[in-house]
């Protein structure tokens, strides 16, 4: 199993990117699970919210991690490391897309929109940028915000 964090500032399009990637990846036979991190207390499993949207888009499982609970089993947890959570709960997945775990020790794809920030959010572990910023890091693979097929191919190559 591979865990990749999708990171970026609020409103950059992280959820939308994952939602669009799920049908493409699952159509290739990849079993994808999602993790979503939030610092806010939220009602869990509400139609229209992120974790509900991920499941509707095809994730084999979805987990929303809050400071006091998680959607999958609703137990209070202290650990919010996406790699350990994925190992514990998503052993049957090929790929886990972990949204908003910007400080996690795992590979990261940064969604960086010029309208959200003049600088990227992360510096550690970024393996690619999905961006509309012309001055993005030239040493990283770059994808346009709407290049879902290219991003999916990149993720599939990461699984090999």
N, C-alpha and C positions, 0 to 999 in steps of 0.2 A: 504494500500500500504506500502511496505517495501523498504527502500533505503539502498543499500549496496555499499560502495565505494571499488573499486579494485585499490589498490595502489602499488607502487613500483618504483624503479629507471627506468630511460629511458632504453629501450632495454630488460627489464626483462620478457616481454611477456604478459603484461596486455591486450592489444588489442586482441592478439591471444587467450588468455584464454576466454575472453568474447565472441569472435566470435565462439569458439567451444562450449561454454555453451548454447548459444542461441537456436540452434536446439534441444538440449536435453531438455531444460526447456519448450520450446514451444510445443514439442511433448507430454509433460505431461499436457498440457492445461493451462500453466501459461502464462499470458500476460506480456511480458517483454519489458521495454523501456530502452534506454541507454542515458546517458549524458557523454560527453567528455569535459574535461577542458584542455585548452592550454593557455600558456602565449604568444604565437606567433600569429601574424596576418597571416591568411591563406585564400586561396580561398575556399569558402564554396561549399559543395556538388560536389566534384571532384571525378569522378570514380577512384576506387582503394584506396581512402583515408579512414581513420578509420570510420567516420560516415556513409559513403556510404557502407562500408563493413558490418557494424552492420545491416543496413536495408536489405542488400542482404542476411544476415544470418538469418533474421526472426524477428527483433525487430519491435514492433507495431509503434514505433516512435523513432526518434533519434534527439538529440540536441547537437550541437557543440557550446560551449561557449568560446568566445574570449574576449579580453579586450574591444572591441567596437561593437560586434554584436553576434548574435546567429543564427544558421542555421534554426531553426524551423520557426521563424517569421521575422528574419533579422532586428529586431529592436535593437537599442543600449540598453543594460541593465547595471545596476550597481550591481545588486545582482547576486552572483555566488554561493550561498549556494545550494547544490544539493537537500536537503530536500524541501526547499521552491520552487525551480524550478520544482521538481517532483510534488509537490502538485498543482502547478499552471497549468502545462502543461500535466501531465501524470496521471490525476485522474482515468482513466480507466485501468491503468496498475496494475498488482499484485505485480510486482517487478521492481525496477529501479536499474540497475547496473551503477554506476557513476565512470568513469575512471579518475584517477589522482587527485581527490579531497582529497589529503592527510591531509589537515588541517581541513576538515569538521567535524562537530559534528554528526557523524553517524557511524554505525558499519563498520569496514573495513576488507577486506581480502587482505593480503599483498602477492604479488608475489615477491619472493626473490631468486634470482639466485646467486650462488657463483661467477660466472663470472662477475657480475655487481657490487657487493659490498660485503665487509666483514661483514657489519652490516645491519640490516633492516632499512628501511626508516622511519617507523612510530613506535611510542610507545603508543599513545593514541587510544583507541577504536578498536584495532585489535582483531578480534574474531577468526581468523584462518590464517594459513600461507600455501601458496603453494610454495614449495621450494625443492631445491636439496642440501640444507645445512644440514649437519648431526648434527650441534650444534644449531639448531633452538630452539625456546622457548618451553620447555617441558610442559608448562602449557597451551599451545594452541593446538587446533586440527591441525594436520599436514597432508598435502596432497602432493603427488608427482605431478610434473609439468604436467604429462599426465593423472592424475586421474580425468578425466572430469566427469565420472559418480558419483564418490564419492563427488566431489565438488558440483555437481548438487543436490545430496541427502541432503547435508549439507544446501544448500540454501533453498531447499524446506522445511526442518525442521524449518528454521528461519521464514518461512511464517506462521507457525502454532502458 
